[in-house]
Amino acid sequence: MMSDVFPLILILSILFCSLVTGLVFGFAVVVMPGIAKLPDREFLLSFQKMDGIIQDNQPLFMLVWVGSIIAIVTAIILGIENLDSDQNNILWLGSGLYLLGVQLPTAVFNIPLNNKLHDMDLMTSEESEIATFRLHFETKWNRWNRIRTFNAIVSVTILLFLLTKL
């Protein structure tokens, strides 16, 4: 018999993961293409300012981002006791894709790139240094963000499918 808590945790997981999906999707289709039209220094300054909000641990951002991880892990733990094997397989697939395909690339690729940019003094750097840095940063950051976005959309879809099976 399923506990009353598991469906609520699954819904919370889907909500938080969907909000993260919307954020990375928004960066992929609006933010990055929009600031891509800026000259190198202005592009990097714009990204630095946006990332500065996150680096300052903006409370709602942190609640959603970290909350998505906590909710997913909690759902996995509760799913072991509350789901049949097919449902558990679906949960593990969606959750694993979210953790390994969204959160892991964020930690391994996007955040280190953000930190390198954050450490850069864009007001005193030479134009050639800025242009080289932008090329490396923008190309790599966008590649991993597109990967995160795709994986986030697929993982949320899988979790929504699981919700229909409860």
KEFISE-987841 format. One record per residue (C-alpha): residue in three letters; x, y, z; residue number from 1. Coordinates in steps of 0.5 Angstrom, whole numbers. Example, Ala and Ser with C-alpha at 12.3 -4.5 7.8 and 13.67 -1.06 7.14 Angstrom:
# KEFISE-987841
ATOM:Ala:25:-9:16:1
ATOM:Ser:27:-2:14:2
//
This chain:
# KEFISE-987841
ATOM:Met:0:0:0:1
ATOM:Met:3:7:-2:2
ATOM:Ser:4:12:3:3
ATOM:Asp:0:19:3:4
ATOM:Val:7:22:3:5
ATOM:Phe:10:19:-4:6
ATOM:Pro:5:22:-9:7
ATOM:Leu:6:29:-5:8
ATOM:Ile:14:28:-6:9
ATOM:Leu:14:26:-13:10
ATOM:Ile:9:32:-15:11
ATOM:Leu:14:37:-11:12
ATOM:Ser:20:33:-15:13
ATOM:Ile:16:35:-21:14
ATOM:Leu:15:42:-19:15
ATOM:Phe:22:43:-17:16
ATOM:Cys:25:40:-23:17
ATOM:Ser:20:43:-28:18
ATOM:Leu:22:50:-25:19
ATOM:Val:30:48:-26:20
ATOM:Thr:28:46:-33:21
ATOM:Gly:24:52:-35:22
ATOM:Leu:31:56:-32:23
ATOM:Val:36:52:-37:24
ATOM:Phe:31:52:-43:25
ATOM:Gly:30:60:-42:26
ATOM:Phe:37:61:-42:27
ATOM:Ala:38:56:-48:28
ATOM:Val:33:60:-52:29
ATOM:Val:32:67:-50:30
ATOM:Val:38:69:-45:31
ATOM:Met:44:67:-49:32
ATOM:Pro:42:68:-56:33
ATOM:Gly:40:75:-53:34
ATOM:Ile:46:77:-50:35
ATOM:Ala:50:73:-56:36
ATOM:Lys:49:80:-60:37
ATOM:Leu:53:84:-55:38
ATOM:Pro:60:85:-56:39
ATOM:Asp:65:81:-52:40
ATOM:Arg:66:85:-46:41
ATOM:Glu:59:87:-45:42
ATOM:Phe:57:80:-46:43
ATOM:Leu:61:77:-41:44
ATOM:Leu:59:83:-36:45
ATOM:Ser:52:81:-37:46
ATOM:Phe:53:74:-36:47
ATOM:Gln:57:76:-30:48
ATOM:Lys:52:80:-27:49
ATOM:Met:47:75:-28:50
ATOM:Asp:51:69:-25:51
ATOM:Gly:53:74:-19:52
ATOM:Ile:45:73:-17:53
ATOM:Ile:46:66:-17:54
ATOM:Gln:53:66:-13:55
ATOM:Asp:50:71:-8:56
ATOM:Asn:45:65:-6:57
ATOM:Gln:39:68:-8:58
ATOM:Pro:34:65:-4:59
ATOM:Leu:28:63:-9:60
ATOM:Phe:33:60:-14:61
ATOM:Met:37:56:-8:62
ATOM:Leu:30:53:-6:63
ATOM:Val:28:51:-13:64
ATOM:Trp:35:48:-15:65
ATOM:Val:37:45:-9:66
ATOM:Gly:30:43:-7:67
ATOM:Ser:30:39:-14:68
ATOM:Ile:36:35:-12:69
ATOM:Ile:33:34:-5:70
ATOM:Ala:26:32:-7:71
ATOM:Ile:29:27:-12:72
ATOM:Val:33:23:-8:73
ATOM:Thr:27:23:-3:74
ATOM:Ala:23:21:-8:75
ATOM:Ile:28:15:-10:76
ATOM:Ile:28:13:-2:77
ATOM:Leu:21:13:-1:78
ATOM:Gly:20:10:-8:79
ATOM:Ile:23:3:-6:80
ATOM:Glu:18:2:-1:81
ATOM:Asn:12:5:-5:82
ATOM:Leu:12:3:-12:83
ATOM:Asp:12:-4:-16:84
ATOM:Ser:18:-6:-20:85
ATOM:Asp:16:-3:-26:86
ATOM:Gln:14:4:-23:87
ATOM:Asn:21:4:-19:88
ATOM:Asn:25:3:-26:89
ATOM:Ile:21:9:-29:90
ATOM:Leu:23:13:-22:91
ATOM:Trp:30:11:-23:92
ATOM:Leu:30:13:-30:93
ATOM:Gly:27:20:-29:94
ATOM:Ser:31:21:-23:95
ATOM:Gly:38:18:-26:96
ATOM:Leu:37:22:-32:97
ATOM:Tyr:36:29:-28:98
ATOM:Leu:41:28:-23:99
ATOM:Leu:47:25:-28:100
ATOM:Gly:44:29:-34:101
ATOM:Val:42:36:-31:102
ATOM:Gln:46:37:-24:103
ATOM:Leu:52:33:-26:104
ATOM:Pro:54:37:-32:105
ATOM:Thr:52:44:-28:106
ATOM:Ala:57:42:-23:107
ATOM:Val:62:39:-27:108
ATOM:Phe:62:44:-33:109
ATOM:Asn:57:50:-32:110
ATOM:Ile:59:52:-25:111
ATOM:Pro:67:52:-26:112
ATOM:Leu:66:56:-33:113
ATOM:Asn:62:61:-29:114
ATOM:Asn:67:61:-23:115
ATOM:Lys:73:63:-28:116
ATOM:Leu:69:68:-31:117
ATOM:His:67:71:-24:118
ATOM:Asp:74:71:-23:119
ATOM:Met:76:75:-29:120
ATOM:Asp:77:83:-28:121
ATOM:Leu:73:85:-35:122
ATOM:Met:75:92:-34:123
ATOM:Thr:82:91:-34:124
ATOM:Ser:83:85:-39:125
ATOM:Glu:85:86:-46:126
ATOM:Glu:80:86:-52:127
ATOM:Ser:84:80:-55:128
ATOM:Glu:84:76:-48:129
ATOM:Ile:76:78:-47:130
ATOM:Ala:75:75:-54:131
ATOM:Thr:79:69:-53:132
ATOM:Phe:76:68:-46:133
ATOM:Arg:69:69:-49:134
ATOM:Leu:70:64:-55:135
ATOM:His:72:58:-50:136
ATOM:Phe:66:60:-45:137
ATOM:Glu:60:61:-49:138
ATOM:Thr:61:55:-54:139
ATOM:Lys:63:50:-48:140
ATOM:Trp:57:53:-43:141
ATOM:Asn:52:53:-49:142
ATOM:Arg:54:46:-51:143
ATOM:Trp:53:44:-44:144
ATOM:Asn:47:48:-43:145
ATOM:Arg:43:45:-49:146
ATOM:Ile:45:38:-46:147
ATOM:Arg:42:40:-39:148
ATOM:Thr:36:43:-42:149
ATOM:Phe:35:36:-47:150
ATOM:Asn:36:32:-41:151
ATOM:Ala:31:36:-36:152
ATOM:Ile:26:36:-41:153
ATOM:Val:26:28:-42:154
ATOM:Ser:27:27:-34:155
ATOM:Val:21:31:-33:156
ATOM:Thr:17:28:-38:157
ATOM:Ile:19:21:-35:158
ATOM:Leu:17:23:-28:159
ATOM:Leu:10:26:-31:160
ATOM:Phe:9:19:-34:161
ATOM:Leu:10:16:-27:162
ATOM:Leu:5:20:-24:163
ATOM:Thr:0:18:-29:164
ATOM:Lys:1:11:-27:165
ATOM:Leu:0:12:-19:166
//
